[in-house]
Amino acid sequence: DYPLYRRYFHPCQRVGLDPSRLPQDCLVYYLMARYGPDAGSGASTLLEEMLMRGKIYWAVARVLDLPLSEAASACPKSQAWYAAHEREAWAAISRPELLASCDTALLAPLLDYTTPQGYFADPYSRGVGLWIGLRIVDSYMKKHPAISVGELLEMTDCRGLLDGAGYRPA
């Protein structure tokens, strides 16, 4: 609630600054450094980024025993938007040309809730691609319970992960 933060940050961004999120943020940044695009995974398309981040946030949620919605966003209004609009968001972004896009102007609002401009009109939609990536990974892991978290994080076949998930939006 620092006045400067209220002036420059969206409410969802400010919720994410709460000190209680520090363990989650530390784990996410560690795993991103180890398994993210800069670690050699080569993730660059929307689909690759959604699933790479989905794997990392799924693993963090599992380790910290967090609900997936809380791992995706600290903002309750964003969590509610994700739940209410998951089907329409997936329909909008699952077109092959969008999933294959490497356009960072497209990727940022779909994957990061702190991006100032959203892909969808509602400001609480920011980060919905991360949410869907989490849900795809969760579907996959429910169908493949013998796969360890480490094996999941090492997976690089995004199309196989998506196809093996049998994901259906809520």
Salt bridges, closest charged atoms under 4 A:
GLU49 OE1 - ARG53 NE 3.13
GLU86 OE2 - ARG135 NE 2.96
GLU88 OE1 - HIS85 ND1 2.80
GLU97 OE2 - ARG95 NE 2.87
ASP138 OD2 - LYS142 NZ 3.13
